[in-house]
């Protein structure tokens, strides 16, 4: 029995199904937004949209008591808030970190689909990159 079974046991099917649908859309859009953060003309739009994605995942996963997802989303949201307060594209280190974060959410999406326990957060994701390094 995995995370999906736990959700189905604790919450109405429609709530879980709606979360999974929205989660899938948000996960699929992450990579493009992350890559756009390295482009000056797309930076502000992408950082704001990416912030909203992580905020929405944090809120929904908090409601559903998916704590690893809630905690990582909150952590990333804080970093994105810092990035929202600047107007220069992100560096390669930050891009790679965010892409690795995105991969974690893809893994969790697979865990949900296969009704497995959520994969553990990789320790390397908890090290914030040097946001100012060019």
C-alpha positions in Angstrom: 0.0 0.0 0.0 1.4 3.3 -1.0 0.7 7.0 -0.9 -2.2 6.9 -3.4 -4.0 4.2 -1.3 -3.4 6.3 1.8 -4.9 9.4 0.1 -7.9 7.4 -1.2 -8.5 6.1 2.3 -8.3 9.5 4.0 -9.9 11.8 1.4 -12.8 12.0 -1.0 -11.9 10.4 -4.4 -12.7 13.7 -6.2 -10.3 15.7 -4.1 -7.5 13.2 -4.7 -8.2 12.9 -8.4 -8.3 16.7 -8.8 -5.0 17.0 -6.9 -3.3 14.4 -9.1 -4.6 16.1 -12.3 -3.3 19.5 -11.2 -0.1 18.1 -9.9 0.6 16.4 -13.2 0.1 19.6 -15.1 2.4 21.6 -12.7 5.2 19.0 -12.8 5.1 18.9 -16.6 5.5 22.7 -16.8 8.3 23.0 -14.3 11.3 22.3 -16.6 10.4 24.8 -19.3 9.9 27.5 -16.6 13.2 26.7 -15.0 15.1 26.9 -18.3 13.4 30.2 -19.0 14.9 31.6 -15.8 18.2 31.8 -17.6 16.7 34.1 -20.3 16.4 37.8 -19.4 13.2 38.3 -21.4 11.4 35.4 -19.8 12.8 35.8 -16.3 10.1 37.7 -14.4 7.2 35.9 -15.9 8.8 32.5 -15.3 10.0 33.1 -11.7 6.5 34.3 -10.8 4.8 31.4 -12.4 7.2 28.9 -10.9 6.7 30.5 -7.5 2.9 30.0 -7.9 3.4 26.3 -8.9 5.4 25.6 -5.8 3.0 27.6 -3.6 0.0 25.6 -5.1 1.8 22.3 -4.5 2.7 23.3 -1.0 -0.9 24.2 -0.2 -2.5 21.2 -1.8 0.0 18.7 -0.3 -0.4 20.3 3.1 -4.1 19.8 2.9 -3.6 16.2 1.9 -0.9 15.8 4.6 1.8 14.8 2.2 4.5 16.2 4.4 7.7 15.6 2.4 6.1 17.3 -0.6 4.8 20.2 1.6 8.2 20.7 3.2 10.2 20.6 0.0 7.7 22.9 -1.7 8.0 25.4 1.1 11.8 25.3 1.0 11.8 25.9 -2.8 9.2 28.6 -2.5 11.5 30.5 -0.1 14.3 30.3 -2.6 12.0 31.5 -5.4 10.9 34.4 -3.3 14.5 35.5 -3.1 14.8 35.1 -6.9 11.6 37.1 -7.4 13.2 40.1 -5.8 15.9 40.4 -8.5 15.7 40.8 -12.2 18.8 39.0 -13.5 18.7 35.5 -15.0 19.8 32.6 -12.8 23.2 31.0 -13.1 24.0 27.4 -14.2 24.3 26.1 -10.6 20.8 27.4 -9.7 19.4 26.1 -13.0 20.8 22.6 -12.3 19.5 22.7 -8.7 16.0 23.6 -9.8 16.1 20.9 -12.5 17.0 18.4 -9.8 14.2 19.6 -7.7 11.9 19.1 -10.7 13.2 15.6 -11.0 12.2 14.9 -7.4 8.6 16.0 -8.2 8.6 13.8 -11.3 9.7 10.8 -9.1 6.9 11.6 -6.7 4.5 11.7 -9.6 5.6 8.2 -10.5 5.3 7.1 -6.9 1.7 8.3 -6.8 0.9 6.6 -10.1 2.4 3.3 -9.0 0.9 3.6 -5.5 4.4 3.4 -3.9 5.7 5.1 -0.8 7.1 8.5 -1.6 10.7 8.5 -2.5 13.0 10.1 0.1 14.2 13.7 -0.6 17.7 13.6 -1.8 20.0 15.4 0.6 21.7 17.4 -2.2 18.4 19.2 -2.8 18.6 20.7 0.6 21.7 22.6 -0.2 20.8 26.0 -1.7 23.0 26.9 -4.6 25.0 30.2 -4.7 22.3 32.4 -6.2 24.6 35.3 -6.8 27.5 33.5 -8.6 27.6 34.2 -12.3 
